[in-house]
Protein backbone atom coordinates (compact mmCIF):
# COMPACT_ATOMS: atom_id res chain seq x y z
CA UNK A 1 0.00 0.00 0.00
CA UNK A 2 1.19 3.49 -0.87
CA UNK A 3 -0.56 6.85 -0.68
CA UNK A 4 -0.14 9.61 -3.25
CA UNK A 5 -0.88 13.32 -3.20
CA UNK A 6 0.01 15.98 -5.75
CA UNK A 7 -0.07 19.76 -5.81
CA UNK A 8 -0.52 21.86 -8.92
CA UNK A 9 0.20 25.42 -9.96
CA UNK A 10 -1.59 27.50 -12.58
CA UNK A 11 -0.08 28.12 -16.01
CA UNK A 12 -1.25 29.93 -19.12
CA UNK A 13 -3.38 32.99 -19.48
CA UNK A 14 -5.37 33.58 -16.28
CA UNK A 15 -3.79 30.41 -14.81
CA UNK A 16 -6.62 28.35 -16.25
CA UNK A 17 -4.49 25.24 -16.77
CA UNK A 18 -2.93 23.17 -14.00
CA UNK A 19 0.67 21.99 -14.03
CA UNK A 20 2.08 19.37 -11.70
CA UNK A 21 4.38 21.03 -9.17
CA UNK A 22 4.94 18.54 -6.34
CA UNK A 23 4.40 14.82 -5.83
CA UNK A 24 4.52 12.95 -2.53
CA UNK A 25 4.19 9.21 -1.97
CA UNK A 26 4.17 7.61 1.47
CA UNK A 27 4.20 3.98 2.58
CA UNK A 28 1.83 2.19 4.97
CA UNK A 29 3.50 3.77 8.01
CA UNK A 30 3.51 7.27 6.52
CA UNK A 31 7.21 7.26 5.65
CA UNK A 32 8.07 9.33 2.57
CA UNK A 33 9.04 7.22 -0.41
CA UNK A 34 9.04 10.10 -2.88
CA UNK A 35 8.84 13.87 -2.48
CA UNK A 36 9.80 15.99 -5.46
CA UNK A 37 9.14 19.42 -6.88
CA UNK A 38 8.66 19.32 -10.65
CA UNK A 39 10.47 21.67 -13.05
CA UNK A 40 7.98 23.73 -15.03
CA UNK A 41 8.10 23.90 -18.82
CA UNK A 42 6.13 27.12 -19.09
CA UNK A 43 5.82 30.19 -16.90
CA UNK A 44 3.77 29.81 -13.74
CA UNK A 45 1.03 32.44 -13.68
CA UNK A 46 -0.42 31.44 -10.30
CA UNK A 47 1.42 29.45 -7.65
CA UNK A 48 -1.88 28.88 -5.82
CA UNK A 49 0.20 29.04 -2.65
CA UNK A 50 -2.85 29.54 -0.43
CA UNK A 51 -3.94 26.00 -1.42
CA UNK A 52 -0.89 24.27 -2.89
CA UNK A 53 1.75 25.52 -0.49
CA UNK A 54 4.00 25.92 -3.55
CA UNK A 55 6.10 29.08 -3.78
CA UNK A 56 8.28 30.50 -6.51
CA UNK A 57 11.35 29.54 -4.43
CA UNK A 58 10.21 25.90 -4.31
CA UNK A 59 10.19 25.64 -8.08
CA UNK A 60 13.32 27.71 -8.76
CA UNK A 61 15.54 24.78 -7.82
CA UNK A 62 13.25 22.01 -9.14
CA UNK A 63 15.25 19.78 -11.47
CA UNK A 64 12.96 16.79 -12.01
CA UNK A 65 11.07 16.75 -15.30
CA UNK A 66 7.50 15.56 -15.55
CA UNK A 67 8.71 12.68 -17.73
CA UNK A 68 11.22 11.49 -15.11
CA UNK A 69 8.67 11.95 -12.34
CA UNK A 70 6.09 9.93 -14.25
CA UNK A 71 8.62 7.12 -14.76
CA UNK A 72 9.68 7.05 -11.10
CA UNK A 73 6.13 7.24 -9.74
CA UNK A 74 4.97 4.49 -12.10
CA UNK A 75 7.81 2.30 -10.87
CA UNK A 76 6.85 2.89 -7.21
CA UNK A 77 3.16 2.20 -7.89
CA UNK A 78 3.78 -1.04 -9.78
CA UNK A 79 2.16 -3.93 -7.93
CA UNK A 80 0.89 -1.71 -5.11
CA UNK A 81 -2.53 -0.74 -3.82
CA UNK A 82 -2.82 3.03 -4.37
CA UNK A 83 -4.50 5.10 -1.64
CA UNK A 84 -5.37 8.78 -1.84
CA UNK A 85 -8.13 11.38 -1.96
CA UNK A 86 -9.22 12.56 -5.40
CA UNK A 87 -6.72 10.30 -7.15
CA UNK A 88 -8.25 10.90 -10.57
CA UNK A 89 -6.91 14.48 -10.50
CA UNK A 90 -3.46 13.41 -9.29
CA UNK A 91 -3.11 10.68 -11.91
CA UNK A 92 -4.28 13.05 -14.65
CA UNK A 93 -1.71 15.65 -13.58
CA UNK A 94 0.99 12.97 -13.61
CA UNK A 95 -0.12 11.77 -17.02
CA UNK A 96 -0.43 8.23 -15.67
CA UNK A 97 -3.23 6.00 -16.87
CA UNK A 98 -5.45 4.97 -13.99
CA UNK A 99 -4.46 1.57 -12.63
CA UNK A 100 -7.09 -1.21 -12.53
CA UNK A 101 -10.04 -0.29 -10.29
CA UNK A 102 -9.29 -3.08 -7.82
CA UNK A 103 -5.91 -1.50 -6.99
CA UNK A 104 -7.34 1.94 -6.16
CA UNK A 105 -8.51 3.04 -2.70
CA UNK A 106 -9.74 6.60 -3.26
CA UNK A 107 -11.26 7.95 -0.05
CA UNK A 108 -13.14 10.59 -2.09
CA UNK A 109 -15.02 7.82 -3.93
CA UNK A 110 -15.61 5.31 -1.13
CA UNK A 111 -19.41 5.17 -0.81
CA UNK A 112 -19.57 5.04 3.02
CA UNK A 113 -17.48 8.24 3.12
CA UNK A 114 -19.65 10.09 0.60
CA UNK A 115 -22.66 12.31 1.28
CA UNK A 116 -26.03 12.00 -0.43
CA UNK A 117 -27.53 15.19 -1.86
CA UNK A 118 -30.40 15.37 -4.34
CA UNK A 119 -30.24 11.60 -4.88
CA UNK A 120 -26.54 11.81 -5.79
CA UNK A 121 -23.50 10.53 -3.90
CA UNK A 122 -20.93 13.29 -3.64
CA UNK A 123 -17.37 13.23 -2.28
CA UNK A 124 -16.53 14.91 0.99
CA UNK A 125 -13.43 16.91 1.79
CA UNK A 126 -10.47 15.03 3.21
CA UNK A 127 -10.26 17.43 6.13
CA UNK A 128 -13.89 16.74 7.09
CA UNK A 129 -13.43 12.96 6.89
CA UNK A 130 -10.22 13.05 8.94
CA UNK A 131 -11.89 15.17 11.61
CA UNK A 132 -14.97 12.92 11.75
CA UNK A 133 -13.20 9.54 11.60
CA UNK A 134 -9.84 10.29 13.24
CA UNK A 135 -10.54 13.37 15.36
CA UNK A 136 -7.68 15.37 13.80
CA UNK A 137 -7.71 18.88 12.32
CA UNK A 138 -5.89 19.12 8.98
CA UNK A 139 -5.83 21.67 6.16
CA UNK A 140 -6.50 24.52 8.54
CA UNK A 141 -8.08 27.67 7.14
CA UNK A 142 -5.43 30.17 6.08
CA UNK A 143 -2.71 27.53 5.85
CA UNK A 144 -1.70 25.85 2.60
CA UNK A 145 -2.18 22.13 2.00
CA UNK A 146 0.75 19.86 2.67
CA UNK A 147 0.83 16.91 0.26
CA UNK A 148 2.83 14.81 2.74
CA UNK A 149 0.20 15.33 5.42
CA UNK A 150 -2.66 14.75 2.98
CA UNK A 151 -1.16 11.46 1.75
CA UNK A 152 -0.45 10.34 5.30
CA UNK A 153 -3.97 11.15 6.49
CA UNK A 154 -5.55 9.48 3.44
CA UNK A 155 -3.79 6.20 4.25
CA UNK A 156 -4.71 6.53 7.95
CA UNK A 157 -8.33 7.12 6.94
CA UNK A 158 -8.23 4.02 4.73
CA UNK A 159 -6.90 1.97 7.66
CA UNK A 160 -10.08 2.72 9.63
CA UNK A 161 -12.21 0.88 7.04
CA UNK A 162 -9.68 -1.49 5.50
CA UNK A 163 -11.48 -4.70 6.43
CA UNK A 164 -14.84 -3.59 5.02
CA UNK A 165 -13.28 -2.02 1.91
CA UNK A 166 -11.20 -5.09 1.10
CA UNK A 167 -14.24 -7.31 1.66
CA UNK A 168 -16.18 -5.22 -0.84
CA UNK A 169 -13.36 -5.38 -3.41
CA UNK A 170 -13.18 -9.17 -3.05
CA UNK A 171 -16.95 -9.44 -3.44
CA UNK A 172 -16.85 -7.31 -6.62
CA UNK A 173 -13.97 -9.33 -8.09
CA UNK A 174 -15.75 -12.65 -7.46
CA UNK A 175 -19.10 -11.47 -8.85
Beta strands, then each sheet from edge to edge (+ up, - down):
strand 1: 2-11
strand 2: 17-27
strand 3: 32-37
strand 4: 44-46
strand 5: 82-84
strand 6: 104-106
strand 7: 115-117
strand 8: 120-122
sheet 1: 3+ 2- 1+ 4-
sheet 2: 3+ 2- 1+ 5+ 6+
sheet 3: 7+ 8-
end
